Amino acid sequence: MLTLKDRDERYKALRAKMKEAGFDAMLVICDAQIEKKGLLKYLTNYRNTLYNLVAVFPLEGTPKMLVPSPVQVVWAKRLSWINDVVLQKPGLEPVLVDTIKQMGLEKANFGVASLKIMNAYTFEYLKANLPEARFTEADKLIDELRVIKTPAEIELMKETIDLTIKSFEVFGQELKPGITEKEVVAKVDSFLSCNGAQDIFHLILSKPGDIMPFMATDRKIQKGDAVIFNTEISGPSGYWCQMVRTAFVGQPTPSADKMYRTLQDYCVNVLPKLLVPGAKCSDIAKTVIKMTEDAGYKMGVYFGHCQGLDVVELPKIAVNDDTPLRAGMVLVVHPQFVAQDDQETVWYCDSYLVKEDGPAEILTKTAPEFLRLDF
C-alpha cells in the first residue's frame, strides 16, 4: 500500500517539474477508459469508475478534485489523497471554471494532462470563460515521473503479477475440448474478480487458420487447437500486468511446436539481455524484427511497452521510439510469430523489470508445461 510519504514525494517531484516548466497549476483529466486512468490515479491514488474526473493541482496550495456524482464525493473523500472534493453539479465545465476562479487561478498558465483526453467542448468552454488563462499539453511531465517505479510500486506490481500467473493456472485447468472460448474466459474472469482485480481485459484465439486474437466467441475448443490467451489486469492496487501464453490442447503440430519453442527461448533467454539501461527502444524493436525474420516467420502484434497505473505507458518498444531504457522501468515485450502461409501463429509475453546491472528480471515467471494439455 502506498503511504502519505509516497504522496508527498510525488507532489514534491511534480511541483519541481511544474516550476521548471513555468506552470502555475496542472489540470489532470481522467475519462475512465481502461488505459487512461493512470495520470489521475498517480496524483490522487483514487480509482475512477465512471465519467470524467478532474484534479486542479496548483504549484502552491491545496489541490481539488471534481467528481461527477454524490457517490463519488463520499468515496473520493474516503480514498483519495485529495480531500477537497467538489461535486460537478450542474456540470463539469461551469463548476471547473468556478473552482479555478475560487483558487485564484483565472490567469494561470496551466499544464494539462492531457489535452488528448479532455473533450473539445470542455477545452473550448475553458478558453471562452477563462480568456486570460493558458492551456498547454503536459502529460509528459507526469509520464516522466511515472516511468521509473519505486520499490513500493514494484511490490504492488508484483501482487498483480502473482494474480496474473494464478489466473493462467485457472486457464490451464479449465481449457479442454468442448468448452467455449467465452466459458473459459468467464472462469478466469470469475477467479480474478473474486481475488481483487479491478479492471480485466482478455484476448483469445483458438480457431485454426486465424491469426489475430480478439474477443471471446462461442467457438468450442477442440483437440489439436493452439489457443492464444492474453491477459491484462489491474490488481487490487490498480497497477497493471500483461501476460500472454499459447496453450496446446493435445500435441501441437511439429511446426507450431518449433515456432513456440523458438519464441519462448527468445523471450526467456535473449530479451532480458537486451533490456538493459541505455538500450534504445527502437533498437530492441529492430532486433525483434530481425530475430523473427531470421527464424523464418512474420511478425504479428507489435512489440511492447511500459506498464504501471495504465496498461500501456510510454515509452513503447517500437521502431520510431528512441527512448533509452532506465533502471526501474517495468515493461512488457510481446512478439507474435506468424507462419509464412498465415496458417499457424503463436504469441508470448512476459513482464520485465530493468535492473541497474545485468539482464532484466522476468517478473511473470511460470512454467509453460501446464499449458501443454494431453487429452
C-alpha positions as CSV (number, residue, x, y, z in Angstrom):
1,M,0.0,0.0,0.0
2,L,1.3,3.5,-0.9
3,T,1.6,5.9,2.0
4,L,1.3,9.6,2.6
5,K,5.1,9.7,2.3
6,D,4.8,8.3,-1.2
7,R,2.2,11.0,-1.9
8,D,4.4,13.8,-0.6
9,E,7.4,12.6,-2.6
10,R,5.3,12.6,-5.8
11,Y,3.9,16.0,-5.1
12,K,7.3,17.5,-4.4
13,A,8.7,16.0,-7.6
14,L,5.7,17.1,-9.7
15,R,5.9,20.7,-8.4
16,A,9.6,20.9,-9.2
17,K,8.8,19.9,-12.8
18,M,5.9,22.4,-12.9
19,K,8.1,25.2,-11.6
20,E,10.8,24.3,-14.2
21,A,8.2,24.3,-17.0
22,G,6.6,27.6,-15.8
23,F,3.2,26.2,-14.9
24,D,1.1,27.8,-12.2
25,A,-1.1,24.7,-12.0
26,M,-1.9,21.4,-13.6
27,L,-5.3,20.2,-14.8
28,V,-5.3,16.4,-14.7
29,I,-8.1,14.6,-16.5
30,C,-9.4,11.1,-16.3
31,D,-12.1,9.8,-18.7
32,A,-12.5,6.3,-17.1
33,Q,-11.2,4.5,-20.2
34,I,-9.4,1.3,-19.3
35,E,-6.0,2.6,-20.3
36,K,-6.4,6.3,-19.5
37,K,-6.8,6.4,-15.7
38,G,-3.2,6.4,-14.7
39,L,-2.5,10.2,-14.9
40,L,-5.1,11.0,-12.3
41,K,-4.6,7.9,-10.2
42,Y,-0.9,8.7,-9.9
43,L,-1.8,12.1,-8.5
44,T,-4.7,11.1,-6.3
45,N,-4.4,7.4,-5.5
46,Y,-8.1,7.2,-6.4
47,R,-9.7,4.8,-8.9
48,N,-12.2,6.3,-11.3
49,T,-15.1,4.1,-12.3
50,L,-17.4,6.3,-14.5
51,Y,-17.4,9.6,-16.2
52,N,-14.8,12.4,-16.2
53,L,-12.8,13.3,-13.1
54,V,-10.6,16.4,-13.0
55,A,-7.9,17.4,-10.5
56,V,-6.8,21.0,-10.2
57,F,-3.2,20.9,-8.8
58,P,-1.7,24.3,-8.0
59,L,2.0,25.0,-7.8
60,E,1.3,26.2,-4.2
61,G,-1.7,25.5,-2.1
62,T,-4.2,22.7,-1.7
63,P,-5.4,20.7,-4.8
64,K,-9.0,20.0,-5.5
65,M,-10.7,17.1,-7.3
66,L,-14.0,17.4,-9.2
67,V,-16.2,14.3,-9.3
68,P,-19.4,13.6,-11.2
69,S,-21.8,12.1,-8.5
70,P,-22.6,12.3,-4.8
71,V,-21.5,8.6,-4.6
72,Q,-18.0,9.6,-5.8
73,V,-17.9,12.5,-3.4
74,V,-18.2,10.1,-0.5
75,W,-15.7,7.6,-1.8
76,A,-13.2,10.2,-3.1
77,K,-13.1,11.8,0.4
78,R,-12.6,8.4,1.9
79,L,-9.9,7.0,-0.5
80,S,-8.2,9.8,-2.3
81,W,-5.1,11.7,-1.4
82,I,-7.0,14.9,-2.3
83,N,-9.5,15.7,0.5
84,D,-11.0,18.8,-1.1
85,V,-13.6,17.2,-3.3
86,V,-16.1,19.2,-5.4
87,L,-19.3,17.8,-7.0
88,Q,-19.6,18.6,-10.7
89,K,-23.2,19.9,-10.5
90,P,-24.8,21.4,-12.5
91,G,-22.0,20.3,-14.9
92,L,-18.2,19.8,-15.2
93,E,-17.4,22.9,-17.2
94,P,-19.1,25.7,-15.1
95,V,-18.0,24.1,-11.9
96,L,-14.4,23.7,-13.1
97,V,-14.3,27.4,-14.2
98,D,-15.8,28.5,-10.8
99,T,-13.3,26.3,-8.9
100,I,-10.4,27.7,-10.9
101,K,-11.6,31.3,-10.1
102,Q,-12.0,30.5,-6.4
103,M,-8.4,29.2,-6.3
104,G,-7.2,32.5,-7.8
105,L,-6.0,30.7,-11.0
106,E,-8.1,32.5,-13.6
107,K,-4.9,34.0,-15.2
108,A,-2.8,30.9,-14.6
109,N,-0.5,29.1,-17.1
110,F,-2.0,25.5,-16.9
111,G,-0.3,22.3,-17.9
112,V,-3.0,19.9,-19.0
113,A,-2.6,16.1,-18.6
114,S,-3.9,15.6,-21.0
115,L,-5.5,17.5,-23.9
116,K,-5.6,14.1,-25.7
117,I,-8.2,13.1,-23.0
118,M,-10.1,16.4,-22.4
119,N,-13.0,16.6,-24.8
120,A,-13.3,19.5,-27.2
121,Y,-16.3,21.1,-25.5
122,T,-14.6,21.3,-22.2
123,F,-11.5,22.8,-23.8
124,E,-13.5,25.4,-25.7
125,Y,-15.5,26.3,-22.6
126,L,-12.4,26.9,-20.6
127,K,-10.9,29.1,-23.2
128,A,-14.1,31.1,-23.6
129,N,-14.6,31.6,-19.8
130,L,-11.0,32.0,-18.7
131,P,-9.7,34.2,-21.5
132,E,-6.5,35.2,-19.6
133,A,-5.5,31.6,-18.8
134,R,-3.3,29.5,-20.9
135,F,-3.5,25.7,-21.5
136,T,-0.6,23.6,-22.7
137,E,-0.3,19.9,-23.2
138,A,1.8,18.5,-20.4
139,D,1.1,14.8,-20.0
140,K,4.8,14.0,-20.5
141,L,5.6,16.0,-17.4
142,I,3.8,13.4,-15.2
143,D,4.8,10.5,-17.5
144,E,8.4,11.3,-16.8
145,L,7.7,10.7,-13.1
146,R,5.7,7.6,-13.6
147,V,8.1,5.7,-15.8
148,I,10.5,4.8,-13.0
149,K,8.8,2.6,-10.5
150,T,9.7,3.0,-6.8
151,P,10.4,-0.1,-4.7
152,A,6.9,0.3,-3.2
153,E,5.3,0.4,-6.6
154,I,7.2,-2.7,-7.8
155,E,5.9,-4.6,-4.8
156,L,2.4,-3.6,-5.8
157,M,3.0,-4.6,-9.3
158,K,4.3,-8.0,-8.1
159,E,0.9,-8.5,-6.4
160,T,-0.8,-8.1,-9.7
161,I,1.7,-10.3,-11.4
162,D,1.2,-13.1,-8.9
163,L,-2.6,-12.8,-9.5
164,T,-2.0,-12.9,-13.3
165,I,0.1,-16.1,-13.0
166,K,-2.5,-17.8,-10.9
167,S,-5.2,-16.8,-13.5
168,F,-3.2,-18.7,-16.1
169,E,-3.2,-21.8,-13.8
170,V,-7.0,-21.5,-13.8
171,F,-7.0,-21.1,-17.6
172,G,-4.9,-24.3,-17.9
173,Q,-7.2,-26.2,-15.6
174,E,-10.4,-25.2,-17.4
175,L,-9.2,-25.4,-21.0
176,K,-10.4,-28.7,-22.5
177,P,-12.3,-29.9,-25.6
178,G,-15.9,-28.9,-25.6
179,I,-15.6,-25.7,-23.5
180,T,-16.2,-22.5,-25.4
181,E,-13.9,-19.5,-25.6
182,K,-16.5,-17.5,-23.6
183,E,-16.8,-20.1,-20.9
184,V,-13.1,-20.5,-20.3
185,V,-12.6,-16.7,-20.2
186,A,-15.6,-16.4,-17.8
187,K,-13.9,-18.9,-15.5
188,V,-10.7,-16.8,-15.4
189,D,-12.7,-13.6,-15.0
190,S,-14.6,-15.0,-12.0
191,F,-11.3,-16.0,-10.4
192,L,-9.8,-12.6,-11.0
193,S,-12.8,-10.7,-9.7
194,C,-13.0,-12.8,-6.6
195,N,-9.3,-12.1,-5.9
196,G,-9.3,-8.3,-6.2
197,A,-8.7,-7.5,-9.8
198,Q,-10.1,-4.0,-10.7
199,D,-10.0,-4.0,-14.5
200,I,-9.8,-7.0,-16.7
201,F,-9.1,-7.3,-20.4
202,H,-8.7,-10.5,-22.3
203,L,-7.9,-11.6,-25.9
204,I,-8.2,-15.2,-27.1
205,L,-7.7,-17.1,-30.3
206,S,-8.5,-20.8,-30.8
207,K,-9.6,-21.3,-34.4
208,P,-7.0,-22.8,-36.7
209,G,-6.1,-20.6,-39.6
210,D,-7.0,-17.3,-37.7
211,I,-4.1,-15.0,-36.9
212,M,-5.2,-12.2,-34.6
213,P,-6.6,-12.8,-31.1
214,F,-9.8,-10.9,-30.3
215,M,-12.8,-11.1,-28.0
216,A,-14.1,-14.5,-26.8
217,T,-16.6,-16.3,-29.0
218,D,-19.0,-19.2,-28.8
219,R,-16.5,-21.5,-30.6
220,K,-15.9,-24.7,-28.8
221,I,-12.3,-25.7,-28.1
222,Q,-11.2,-28.8,-30.0
223,K,-8.4,-31.3,-29.5
224,G,-5.4,-30.1,-31.5
225,D,-6.1,-26.4,-31.1
226,A,-3.4,-24.0,-30.3
227,V,-5.1,-21.4,-28.0
228,I,-3.5,-18.0,-27.6
229,F,-4.6,-16.2,-24.4
230,N,-3.7,-12.6,-23.5
231,T,-4.5,-11.4,-20.0
232,E,-4.2,-7.7,-19.0
233,I,-5.4,-6.9,-15.5
234,S,-5.0,-4.2,-12.8
235,G,-4.8,-5.8,-9.4
236,P,-6.1,-4.6,-6.1
237,S,-3.7,-1.6,-6.1
238,G,-4.5,-0.5,-9.6
239,Y,-1.2,-1.5,-11.1
240,W,-1.3,-3.5,-14.3
241,C,0.3,-6.6,-15.6
242,Q,0.1,-8.2,-19.1
243,M,1.0,-11.8,-19.9
244,V,0.5,-13.9,-23.0
245,R,0.9,-17.7,-23.5
246,T,-0.1,-20.2,-26.2
247,A,-1.7,-23.4,-24.9
248,F,-1.8,-26.6,-26.9
249,V,-4.8,-28.8,-26.4
250,G,-3.2,-32.1,-27.2
251,Q,0.0,-32.4,-29.1
252,P,1.0,-29.4,-31.2
253,T,2.0,-29.8,-34.9
254,P,5.7,-30.1,-35.3
255,S,5.8,-26.7,-37.0
256,A,3.8,-25.0,-34.2
257,D,5.9,-26.7,-31.6
258,K,9.1,-25.4,-33.2
259,M,7.7,-22.0,-33.6
260,Y,6.6,-21.7,-30.0
261,R,9.8,-23.1,-28.5
262,T,11.8,-20.7,-30.6
263,L,9.7,-17.7,-29.4
264,Q,9.7,-18.8,-25.8
265,D,13.5,-19.3,-25.8
266,Y,13.9,-15.8,-27.2
267,C,11.6,-14.2,-24.7
268,V,13.2,-16.1,-21.7
269,N,16.9,-16.2,-22.6
270,V,17.6,-13.4,-25.1
271,L,15.3,-10.5,-24.4
272,P,16.4,-10.0,-20.8
273,K,19.9,-9.4,-22.0
274,L,18.7,-6.7,-24.4
275,L,16.5,-4.9,-21.8
276,V,19.3,-3.0,-20.0
277,P,19.8,0.7,-19.1
278,G,20.8,2.7,-22.1
279,A,19.4,0.4,-24.7
280,K,17.1,2.3,-27.1
281,C,13.5,1.1,-27.5
282,S,13.9,1.4,-31.3
283,D,17.0,-0.8,-31.4
284,I,15.2,-3.5,-29.3
285,A,12.2,-3.4,-31.8
286,K,14.5,-3.7,-34.8
287,T,16.2,-6.7,-33.1
288,V,12.9,-8.4,-32.5
289,I,12.0,-7.9,-36.2
290,K,15.3,-9.4,-37.3
291,M,15.0,-12.3,-34.9
292,T,11.5,-13.0,-36.2
293,E,12.6,-12.9,-39.9
294,D,15.8,-14.9,-39.3
295,A,13.7,-17.6,-37.7
296,G,11.6,-17.8,-40.9
297,Y,8.4,-16.1,-39.6
298,K,6.4,-13.0,-40.0
299,M,5.6,-10.5,-37.2
300,G,2.1,-10.3,-35.8
301,V,1.3,-8.0,-32.9
302,Y,3.7,-5.1,-32.3
303,F,6.4,-5.4,-29.8
304,G,5.8,-3.9,-26.4
305,H,5.5,-1.0,-23.9
306,C,5.9,0.1,-20.4
307,Q,3.2,-0.5,-17.9
308,G,2.1,0.7,-14.4
309,L,-1.1,2.5,-13.5
310,D,-2.0,2.2,-17.2
311,V,-1.7,-1.0,-19.1
312,V,0.1,0.9,-21.9
313,E,2.6,3.6,-20.8
314,L,5.4,5.3,-22.6
315,P,8.0,4.5,-23.8
316,K,7.0,1.9,-26.4
317,I,9.1,-0.8,-27.8
318,A,8.7,0.5,-31.4
319,V,11.0,1.3,-34.3
320,N,10.1,5.0,-34.0
321,D,10.8,5.4,-30.3
322,D,14.4,6.2,-29.5
323,T,13.9,6.4,-25.7
324,P,16.7,4.8,-23.7
325,L,15.7,2.3,-21.1
326,R,16.4,3.2,-17.4
327,A,16.6,1.1,-14.3
328,G,13.2,0.8,-12.6
329,M,11.2,0.6,-15.8
330,V,8.7,-2.2,-15.9
331,L,7.7,-3.2,-19.4
332,V,6.2,-6.0,-21.5
333,V,7.5,-7.3,-24.7
334,H,5.1,-9.5,-26.7
335,P,6.3,-10.6,-30.1
336,Q,4.0,-12.8,-32.1
337,F,5.3,-15.3,-34.7
338,V,3.1,-15.9,-37.8
339,A,3.9,-18.7,-40.3
340,Q,4.7,-17.6,-43.8
341,D,1.4,-19.2,-45.1
342,D,-0.6,-17.5,-42.3
343,Q,-2.0,-20.8,-41.1
344,E,-0.3,-21.0,-37.7
345,T,0.7,-18.5,-35.1
346,V,2.0,-18.3,-31.5
347,W,2.2,-15.4,-29.1
348,Y,4.2,-14.9,-25.9
349,C,4.6,-12.1,-23.4
350,D,6.4,-11.5,-20.2
351,S,6.8,-8.5,-17.9
352,Y,10.4,-7.4,-17.3
353,L,12.0,-5.1,-14.7
354,V,15.0,-3.2,-16.0
355,K,17.8,-3.5,-13.4
356,E,20.8,-1.3,-12.6
357,D,23.2,-4.1,-13.6
358,G,22.8,-7.2,-15.7
359,P,19.9,-8.5,-17.6
360,A,16.3,-7.6,-16.9
361,E,14.3,-9.6,-14.3
362,I,11.5,-11.6,-15.7
363,L,8.6,-10.9,-13.3
364,T,6.0,-13.3,-14.9
365,K,7.9,-16.5,-14.4
366,T,5.7,-19.5,-14.8
367,A,6.4,-23.0,-16.1
368,P,4.8,-23.5,-19.5
369,E,4.3,-27.2,-19.1
370,F,0.8,-26.9,-17.7
371,L,-0.3,-25.3,-21.0
372,R,0.6,-28.4,-22.9
373,L,-2.5,-30.4,-22.3
374,D,-3.0,-34.0,-23.1
375,F,-6.4,-35.4,-24.0
